[in-house]
């Protein structure tokens, strides 16, 4: 039964405090009527006895408590979902903003959703090809994985997000879709994402949810849940492989902090609410594969670390929940290496399952590239102190490899797409200058099958 109350006690930021309520439930939708006749929506954030805290979906700027009426609707926030949402752009309230026709939903789903029950999970066993060598070869993205990108202010995470969204694909013939959620982005960034999707045709298999910095703060809290709700529908009911890209989770956490401050909650670390970890987990844990379903939800959440501090609460807590991370490096960016992914700081904890289905030489080649690059960076630091003239011939090979690896392998640019085979072949080319004695991570079997020229070098070394 819908009830209307006029006793609005106070307005604090996006929060209305309603007194004298009865039978109000958490997450219940609220319709607030203004004296002008305009109606705005909100939801119950907290119900304590006869008092309810209502979180508004739109700005409360200029509102006064006098004349306001709050009607509690007895239902929770839902999203009408349909496959027709692919190719469309929506705002943070789930309304189309691309000028297209209204969506006729197949069903209404609660956007709050639920984390996938661990017992119902199916272990990830395949990969998503992003077309980016530093991701595909060095830290492979696995279907059903949650793998964030740690960036920083001024780094090109928007360009990387757009590149992944338009290039990502599966190679086994499964249907693939992308759900893209942008929170608190600038108008220019919002237009950039829209233009990139339309220019490349990626919009046909994608759905965009966009909230700009000028839009209501509360929409930023709703967007990742809307994106996850649509992704779950496409994956677990329609059998698609779905990639969810969320940018920027730092803006999401800032919105959460603003709402927490308006509720006068005791702040936690750096002013963020003490339940930040729990709240983030309700988003991240919606990614995965479910037994009995052919589909999967893979999640890449992009967050910009304040002052490049990886110990900041947002990346710190995210790292505990997710299965690895990609880290963008400011030094590589200053060298004009794009995308500036620092492979040594990045990690994909599920890469072992993907390596089994990519190519036989992937595992050994990846390990050798990691080893050579790590030693090459050490040699580079040594050369800065002692000068290149003090380096041995072998050290100079590692130094030359490091320069080529960063410029050719990592620095492929934002407009270049490479297949797995192309990336693997490039890795082999970079290793060719090394004497066979330095390729300790690669077995004779792999050399025999993939690179007989390197195999012959190894036989000559053994004979000598």
C-alpha positions in Angstrom: 0.0 0.0 0.0 1.4 3.4 -1.1 1.7 6.0 1.7 2.3 9.7 1.3 4.1 11.8 4.0 4.5 15.6 4.2 6.7 15.7 7.3 10.1 16.2 5.6 12.3 17.2 8.5 15.6 18.1 6.7 17.5 18.0 3.4 21.2 17.1 3.7 23.0 16.9 0.3 21.2 14.2 -1.7 19.4 12.9 1.5 15.8 13.7 2.6 14.9 12.9 6.2 11.3 11.8 6.6 9.7 11.5 10.0 6.6 9.6 11.2 6.8 6.8 8.6 5.4 3.3 9.1 6.2 0.0 7.4 9.0 1.5 5.2 11.6 -1.0 3.8 15.2 -0.7 2.8 15.8 0.1 -1.0 12.1 1.0 -1.4 11.4 3.5 -4.1 10.1 6.9 -3.1 8.3 9.5 -5.3 8.9 13.1 -4.0 6.4 15.7 -5.2 7.5 19.4 -5.4 5.2 22.3 -4.8 5.5 23.1 -8.6 4.0 19.7 -9.4 7.3 18.2 -10.5 8.0 14.7 -9.3 11.5 13.3 -8.5 12.5 9.8 -7.5 14.6 8.4 -4.7 15.0 5.3 -2.6 15.1 4.4 1.1 18.7 4.3 2.3 17.9 3.6 5.9 14.7 2.9 7.9 15.0 3.3 11.6 11.7 3.2 13.5 9.6 6.0 12.4 12.4 7.8 10.5 13.5 7.1 6.9 16.5 8.5 5.0 15.7 8.9 1.4 18.5 9.1 -1.2 17.4 11.2 -4.2 18.2 10.2 -7.7 18.2 13.8 -8.8 19.7 17.0 -7.4 18.2 18.5 -4.3 19.7 22.0 -5.0 17.2 24.8 -4.3 14.6 22.5 -2.6 13.0 23.5 0.8 11.3 21.1 3.1 8.0 23.1 3.0 5.6 21.7 0.5 7.4 18.5 -0.2 5.5 15.2 -0.2 7.1 11.8 -0.2 5.2 8.8 -1.5 6.7 5.3 -0.6 5.9 3.0 -3.6 6.4 -0.4 -2.0 8.9 -1.6 -4.6 12.6 -1.5 -5.3 14.6 0.0 -8.1 14.5 -2.2 -11.2 15.9 -2.2 -14.8 13.9 -3.3 -17.7 16.2 -5.6 -19.7 16.1 -6.8 -23.3 18.5 -7.8 -26.0 17.3 -4.7 -27.8 19.5 -2.7 -25.4 22.6 -3.7 -27.4 23.5 -0.8 -29.6 21.9 1.8 -27.3 23.1 4.5 -24.9 21.4 5.2 -21.5 21.8 7.6 -18.6 22.3 6.7 -15.0 18.6 6.3 -14.5 18.4 3.7 -17.2 16.6 6.0 -19.7 17.7 6.1 -23.4 19.7 9.3 -24.3 20.6 8.4 -27.9 17.3 9.6 -29.5 16.2 6.1 -30.2 12.9 4.5 -29.4 11.9 3.4 -26.0 12.9 -0.1 -24.9 10.2 -2.8 -24.5 11.7 -4.9 -21.7 11.4 -8.6 -21.6 11.5 -8.5 -17.8 12.2 -6.2 -14.9 15.2 -7.1 -12.7 16.3 -5.7 -9.3 19.5 -3.7 -9.9 20.8 -4.6 -6.5 21.3 -8.1 -7.6 23.4 -10.7 -5.7 26.9 -11.9 -5.6 27.3 -15.3 -7.3 27.1 -18.2 -4.8 30.6 -19.8 -4.7 28.9 -23.3 -4.9 27.2 -22.3 -8.1 30.4 -20.9 -9.8 32.0 -22.7 -12.6 35.8 -22.3 -12.7 37.0 -20.0 -15.6 38.6 -21.9 -18.4 38.8 -19.8 -21.5 40.1 -16.3 -22.5 39.0 -13.0 -24.0 41.3 -11.6 -26.7 41.7 -7.8 -26.3 44.1 -7.3 -29.2 46.7 -5.8 -26.8 49.9 -7.7 -26.5 50.8 -6.6 -23.0 47.4 -8.0 -21.8 46.9 -11.0 -24.0 50.3 -12.5 -23.7 51.7 -11.3 -20.4 48.5 -11.2 -18.2 45.7 -12.9 -20.1 42.1 -11.9 -19.4 40.1 -15.0 -18.6 36.3 -15.3 -19.1 34.5 -14.8 -15.8 37.4 -13.0 -14.2 37.3 -9.6 -12.4 40.5 -7.8 -13.4 40.8 -4.0 -12.7 43.0 -1.4 -14.3 44.9 0.8 -11.8 45.6 4.2 -13.4 46.4 7.7 -12.3 45.4 11.3 -13.1 46.3 12.2 -16.6 47.1 8.7 -17.7 45.2 7.4 -20.8 42.8 5.0 -19.1 39.9 6.3 -21.2 41.7 5.5 -24.4 42.6 2.0 -23.1 39.0 1.4 -22.0 37.7 2.4 -25.5 40.3 0.2 -27.2 39.5 -2.9 -25.1 35.7 -2.3 -25.7 36.0 -2.1 -29.5 38.7 -4.9 -29.9 37.7 -7.5 -27.3 36.4 -10.7 -28.8 36.2 -14.5 -28.2 37.6 -16.8 -30.8 35.4 -19.9 -30.3 32.3 -18.5 -32.1 30.4 -17.6 -29.0 28.2 -14.5 -29.0 30.0 -11.6 -27.4 28.7 -8.4 -25.9 30.2 -5.4 -24.1 28.4 -3.4 -21.3 30.1 -0.1 -20.7 29.5 2.0 -17.6 30.9 5.5 -17.3 30.6 7.3 -13.9 31.4 10.9 -13.2 33.2 11.4 -16.5 33.6 14.8 -18.2 31.3 15.7 -21.1 34.2 15.4 -23.5 35.0 11.9 -22.2 31.4 10.9 -22.6 31.3 12.2 -26.2 34.7 10.5 -26.9 33.3 7.1 -25.8 30.2 7.5 -27.9 32.1 8.6 -31.0 34.6 5.7 -30.6 31.9 3.1 -30.4 30.0 4.5 -33.3 33.0 5.1 -35.5 34.3 1.6 -35.2 30.9 -0.2 -35.3 31.4 -1.6 -31.8 28.2 0.1 -30.7 26.2 -2.7 -32.4 27.3 -5.3 -29.8 27.5 -2.9 -26.8 25.4 -1.0 -24.3 26.6 2.2 -22.8 25.4 3.7 -19.4 26.8 7.2 -19.1 26.8 9.6 -16.1 28.7 12.8 -16.4 30.2 15.0 -13.7 27.2 17.3 -14.1 24.7 14.5 -13.5 23.3 13.5 -10.1 25.8 11.9 -7.7 23.4 9.1 -6.9 23.4 7.9 -10.5 27.1 7.1 -10.1 26.1 4.6 -7.4 23.4 3.0 -9.6 25.4 2.7 -12.9 27.7 -0.3 -12.0 24.6 -2.1 -10.7 22.6 -1.4 -13.8 25.5 -2.6 -16.0 25.9 -5.8 -13.9 22.2 -6.5 -14.1 22.1 -6.2 -17.9 25.3 -8.3 -18.2 23.9 -11.1 -16.0 20.7 -11.2 -18.1 22.7 -11.4 -21.4 25.1 -14.0 -20.0 23.0 -16.3 -17.9 19.7 -16.1 -19.7 20.9 -15.5 -23.3 24.2 -17.4 -23.2 26.5 -14.6 -24.3 30.1 -13.9 -23.2 29.8 -10.4 -21.7 32.6 -8.0 -20.8 31.7 -5.3 -18.3 33.9 -2.2 -18.3 33.4 0.3 -15.5 35.2 3.7 -15.4 36.0 5.3 -13.1 35.5 3.4 -9.8 37.2 6.3 -8.0 34.3 8.5 -8.9 32.0 5.8 -7.6 33.7 5.7 -4.3 33.7 9.5 -4.0 30.0 9.5 -4.6 29.6 6.9 -1.8 31.7 9.1 0.5 29.5 12.1 -0.3 26.3 10.2 0.6 28.0 8.7 3.7 28.9 12.3 4.9 25.3 13.4 4.3 24.1 10.6 6.5 26.6 11.8 9.2 28.2 8.4 9.4 31.5 7.9 11.3 34.2 8.0 8.5 36.7 5.3 8.0 40.1 5.5 6.3 40.7 8.8 4.5 37.0 9.7 5.0 35.5 6.8 3.1 32.7 4.9 4.8 33.8 1.9 6.8 31.7 -0.4 4.6 33.6 0.5 1.4 35.1 -3.0 1.1 31.7 -4.6 1.5 30.1 -2.2 -1.0 32.8 -2.8 -3.6 32.4 -6.6 -3.2 28.7 -6.4 -4.0 29.8 -5.1 -7.5 32.9 -7.1 -8.2 31.5 -10.5 -7.0 28.8 -10.3 -9.7 31.3 -11.4 -12.3 31.9 -15.0 -13.1 30.6 -18.2 -14.7 27.6 -20.2 -13.4 27.2 -23.9 -13.6 24.7 -24.9 -16.2 25.1 -21.7 -18.2 27.2 -21.2 -21.4 27.5 -17.5 -20.7 30.0 -15.5 -18.6 30.4 -12.1 -17.0 33.9 -10.7 -17.2 34.6 -7.4 -15.4 37.3 -4.8 -15.9 36.9 -1.9 -13.5 39.1 1.1 -14.1 40.1 3.3 -11.2 42.4 6.3 -11.0 44.7 6.1 -8.0 44.9 9.5 -6.2 48.5 10.7 -6.4 49.4 7.3 -8.0 49.2 5.8 -4.5 48.5 2.1 -4.8 47.9 1.9 -1.1 45.0 4.3 -1.3 41.8 2.7 0.1 40.1 2.3 -3.3 42.9 0.3 -5.1 43.9 -1.4 -1.9 40.5 -2.8 -1.2 39.9 -3.6 -4.9 43.1 -5.6 -5.0 41.8 -7.8 -2.1 38.6 -8.7 -4.0 39.7 -9.1 -7.6 41.9 -11.6 -9.3 44.9 -9.4 -10.2 45.3 -6.0 -11.8 46.7 -4.1 -14.7 48.9 -1.1 -13.7 49.4 1.9 -16.0 52.9 3.4 -15.6 53.5 7.2 -15.7 57.1 6.7 -16.8 56.1 4.7 -19.8 53.4 7.3 -20.6 56.0 10.0 -20.6 58.1 8.0 -23.1 55.0 8.0 -25.4 54.6 4.3 -25.0 50.9 3.4 -25.4 49.1 1.7 -23.8 51.6 2.3 -20.9 50.9 -1.1 -19.1 53.6 -2.0 -16.6 53.7 -5.8 -17.0 55.9 -6.4 -14.1 53.5 -4.7 -11.6 50.5 -6.3 -13.3 49.1 -9.7 -12.5 46.4 -12.1 -13.7 45.9 -14.8 -11.1 43.8 -17.0 -13.5 46.3 -16.9 -16.4 47.1 -20.6 -15.9 43.7 -21.6 -17.1 43.9 -19.5 -20.3 47.4 -20.7 -21.2 46.0 -24.2 -21.6 43.8 -23.1 -24.5 45.9 -20.4 -26.3 49.0 -21.9 -27.8 51.6 -24.4 -26.6 54.4 -22.0 -26.6 52.5 -19.2 -24.7 53.5 -20.2 -21.2 57.3 -20.6 -21.8 57.5 -17.5 -24.1 55.7 -15.4 -21.5 58.0 -16.5 -18.7 61.1 -15.8 -20.9 59.9 -12.3 -21.8 59.2 -11.6 -18.2 62.7 -12.7 -17.1 64.5 -10.8 -19.9 62.5 -7.6 -19.3 63.1 -7.7 -15.5 66.8 -8.2 -16.0 66.9 -5.6 -18.7 65.4 -3.0 -16.4 68.0 -3.8 -13.8 70.7 -3.4 -16.4 69.2 0.0 -17.4 69.5 1.2 -13.8 73.1 0.0 -13.7 73.9 1.8 -16.9 72.6 5.1 -15.4 75.0 4.7 -12.5 78.1 3.3 -14.2 77.6 4.1 -17.8 77.0 1.8 -20.8 80.7 1.3 -21.4 80.9 -0.7 -18.1 78.3 -3.2 -19.3 79.2 -6.7 -20.6 78.2 -7.8 -24.1 75.4 -9.9 -22.6 74.1 -6.9 -20.5 74.0 -4.8 -23.7 71.8 -7.4 -25.3 69.4 -7.2 -22.4 69.4 -3.4 -22.6 68.7 -3.4 -26.3 65.9 -6.0 -25.7 64.3 -3.8 -23.1 64.2 -0.8 -25.4 62.7 -2.8 -28.3 60.3 -4.6 -25.9 58.9 -1.3 -24.6 58.6 0.4 -28.0 57.5 -2.5 -30.2 55.7 -5.0 -27.9 54.2 -2.7 -25.2 53.9 0.4 -27.4 51.6 -0.9 -30.1 49.4 2.2 -29.9 45.7 2.6 -29.3 44.7 2.0 -32.9 46.5 -1.3 -33.5 45.0 -4.7 -32.9 47.1 -7.8 -32.7 45.9 -11.4 -32.7 47.3 -13.9 -30.2 49.5 -15.4 -32.9 50.8 -12.0 -34.0 51.7 -11.1 -30.4 53.5 -14.4 -29.8 55.5 -14.1 -33.1 56.6 -10.6 -32.1 57.8 -12.0 -28.8 59.9 -14.7 -30.5 61.4 -12.0 -32.8 62.5 -10.0 -29.8 64.3 -13.0 -28.3 66.3 -13.9 -31.4 69.4 -11.8 -30.7 70.0 -13.6 -27.4 72.5 -16.6 -27.3 70.6 -19.8 -26.6 72.3 -20.1 -23.2 70.2 -17.1 -22.0 66.9 -18.6 -23.0 66.7 -20.8 -19.9 62.9 -20.7 -19.6 62.2 -22.3 -23.0 62.3 -26.1 -23.4 63.9 -28.0 -26.4 60.5 -29.3 -27.3 59.1 -25.7 -27.8 62.2 -24.7 -29.8 61.9 -27.7 -32.1 58.3 -27.0 -32.9 58.1 -23.3 -33.2 61.6 -22.0 -34.0 64.1 -24.4 -35.6 66.5 -21.5 -36.1 66.8 -21.1 -32.3 66.9 -24.9 -31.9 69.9 -25.1 -34.2 71.7 -22.4 -32.1 71.0 -24.5 -29.0 72.5 -27.6 -30.6 75.6 -25.7 -31.7 76.0 -24.4 -28.1 75.7 -27.9 -26.7 78.3 -29.3 -29.2 80.7 -26.5 -28.3 
